[in-house]
Amino acid sequence: MTGGRLLLAATPLGQPGDASARLIEALGTADVVAAEDTRRVRTLAKSLDVAITGKVVSLFDANEAARVPALLAEIETGATVLVVSDAGMPLVSDPGYRLVVACATAEVPVSCLPGPSAVTTALAVSGLAAERFCFEGFAPRKSAARRGWLAALADERRTAVFFESPRRLADCLADAVDELGGDRRAVVCRELTKTHEEVRRGTLAELAAWAADGVLGEITVVLAGATPRADLAALVEEANRLAADGMRLKDACALALEHAPGAVSRRELYDAVLRSRD
């Protein structure tokens, strides 16, 4: 064993005071600091009153693959390489994955200095269920892809957390209303831990209306899990039974749905009943 290692370190989301003692020590002692933005890591170090003595190199999406061989070689010859992203935990929608895979394959030590994460911070303050959740990264940029992605979350019963650009937030929430329904609960967290932090809770329809005027800052969205849907086949059977007793089909569908919270819409049930009669 050469003694070299890879360190992954979480950095503050906005408040330098959230930096851990281990991060401060690592910034001052690592042989190489691989940062998503070299200017930002130097600014962070200055705010923490720590001098970076090692070499500072950039490590971002566009250059990570090319950087991996040299960084791995440094580790194999005994260097400590510290990886930091602009904010939060590396690899969580940030660079570092390729380097970790290379180190794991080469069987060199990989350690993590835990700390802030926008994902778990947003989940904690959201007020939505946190026992089970999924992280979806960044929402797709294009509307068609985004709508398909949202549709895939329609029946997801876990709370979902994802990132979005402030420039696309209004469109994303509008698409969410169309794909998931305006009553689905969600929370938009803006500028977490920073001076202008805002946690906006409401239905997707309410949040879409709020965001329509424009939103600034780093955005994390927490989406409530889907309410279990009623058994469509059982609802169709009930609506058909009521209609057979003389009730109008529209009224039969409405009555069948009265005691089925979280079920399909009246239109969906009506169409399903018609299909059952073909």
N, C-alpha and C positions, 0 to 999 in steps of 0.2 A: 504494500500500500504506500502510495507516494505522499499521502497527507493532504492532497488537494480535495476540494469539495465544491459543490454548487449550493449556494444559499438562495432561497426565494424569500423575499421579504415584503410584507404588506406595508404600504405607506399611507399616511393620513389622507382622508377624503378631502379635507379642507383646513382643519385645525392642526398646526404643527405639534401642539401639545398632546395629540393622540399618538404620537410616535412612541414606540416601545423603547425601553433601555437597550434591548438587544439590537434593534435596528440602528440606533445611534452608534453603538459599539461597532457594528458591522460596517457602517459607512466609513468609519475612521480607520478600520483595519484591513478591509478586503484588498486583495491584490488587484482585482479588476472589478469595477462597477459597471454592469451592463444595464443601461437605463433606456426606457422608452423615449425619453426626451432628456438629453444631457443638460440642457439649460435648467430644466425644472428640478432635476436632482441636485444640481449645484445650489439652486435657490433654497431647496429644502434643507440641505446641509448647513447653509449659512444661517437659516432661521433657527436651527437646532444647535448652533455654535459648535459645529464639528467640522474638522478639516478632512477632506477626502484625500488620502495619501496615495491611493492606488490609481491605476490607469482608468479613465472613464471612456466608455465606448457606447455607441448607440445600439439599441436592440429593439426594432419595431417590426411590424408585419412585413414590410417590403424588403427588409434586409436580414431577417432572422435566419433563413435557410443558409445564406452565404456566411453568416457569422458563426454558425455552429461549429464547424471544424476547428477554427482557431481558438474558440473559447474552450472546447473540449480538450484541445492540446494543452492549453494553459493549466487546466485542472489536472490533467494526467502528469504534468511535470511538477505538481505540488502547489499550485495557486488556489486561493479561495476566490471564486467568482460570485459576486452578489448581483442578483437580478431584481430590479425594481421597475414597476410601471408608474405611470403618472400619478395614479391614486388607487388605493385598494390593493387587492391581491393579484399578483402576476398570474397569467394563464386564464383568469376569469374574464373572457372577452378581451384579453390583453396578451402580449407576446410572452414566450417562454416555453410553450409546449414542445416545440421541436428540440430545444436544448435539453429539456428534461428527458425526452425519449432517448436522445443520443447518450445521455449520461447513464440512464438505466440500462441501455444496451451494453455500454462499456463497463458496467458494474462499478461506477464511481459513486461516492456518496452524494446524496441529494437530501438537503434539510430545508425546513421551512420555519421562518420566524413569523408566527401568526400575528394578526392585527386587523385593522379595519377592512370591511368589505361592504360595498354599497348594497349588495344582495341581501345579506342578513340584517343590515341596519334598516333597510326599507321594510323588510318583512317584520322586524320587531316593532316598528312604530305604526305599521299599517292598521292594526286592529283586526286584521283578517286571520283566519286559521293558520297556524304556523307549525302544527304537528307534522304535516306532510306537505312538501312543496317541490316544484320543479323550476329550474332556471333555464330560460329560453334564449339567453344572449341578446343580441340586438334584433329588433324587429326588421323584417325585410324592407328594403328601400322602395321597391316598386309596388304599386297598389295591387296588381294582380297576384303577385307572390305573397304580399302581406295578407290579402284576403284568404288565400288558400291556407296560409299558416294559422290565421285566426280561426278558420273553420275547423282545423285540426284540434283546436283547444275547446271547441264547443262542448264536448262531453268530458273534458279533463276535470276530474273531481278534486285534484290537488290545487292549492294556491299556486299561481304561476307568477314568476318575477322576470321582467325583461327590461332592457335598456332601450331608449329611443332618443333620437336627436330632437332638440327643441324645435327645429325647423319642420320636422315631419310629425310632431306629436298630434296636432289637430287632425291631420288626415288619418293618422293611425287610429285615433279614438273614434272618428267618424266611421271608418271601416269596421271597427269593433262593434259599434252599435248595429250596423247592418248584419254582421255575421253572428254576433252573440246575443243580440237583443239589448235594448236600452236599459233594462232593469238590472243587468248584471252589475254587481258591486265591484269597485276598483278604487285604487289609491294612486295618486301621482305624487311622487316625492321629488322635490326640486332643491338642488343645492344642499344636499344632506351635510350636516354638521357645520355648514358655512354661515356667514353673517345673515344672509337672506334666505335661510332654510324655510321651506314651505311644504307642508304635508296636506294635500287636498284630497278629501274623501268624498265619495258619492257614487251615484250610478254612472254607468258609461255615458248615458244621455246627458247627465248633468256635467260630467267632466268634459265631454266633447264640446258642449256649449261654452264652458269656461275657457277651454284652450283655443277656441276659434279666433279670439282676439290676439293670439300670439303669446308665446311663453319663452322665457330665457333661462339659461342655466343647464346644469347637468341633470338629466331626467332618469328616474327609475320608476317603473310602473309595476304595481302589484295588483294582480287580477284574482278575484275570488274564484274558487273552484265551482264547477257546475253543480247545480242541484240535481240529484238523481232523477232521471226521467221515468215517468210511469210506463208500464208495459203497454206498448201501442196495440198489440194484438188483443189484450184484455179490454182496452178502451173501445176498439172497433166492435168487439163482441157485444159490449154493453150498449153502445150507440145503436147497433142493429136491433138489439132486443127491444129498446125503447121505441124505435121507429116501427117495429113490427106490431107494437101495441097501439099504434095510431098517432104517435108524436111526429111532428115535422122533423126532418133529418137535422136541420140546423139546430133546433131546440134540443134534440136528442144528444147531439155532440156537446152542446153547452152544458147540459145536465151531467153528462158523463165526466166532463172535465172539472166540475165543481169540487169534487172530492179527490182530485189528482194534482196536488201542488207540484210544480216543477215539470208538468207534463208538456206534451207538444201543444202547439197553438190550435185554436179551433179550426183554422183553415187546413192545417196538416191532418187533423183527425177526419175532417169532412172528406178530404181527398182520399185518405186511406180507406174510409168506408166505401166510397164509390169504387175504388180499385178492388175491394173485396167482393164486389158484386159482379165483376166482369166474368 
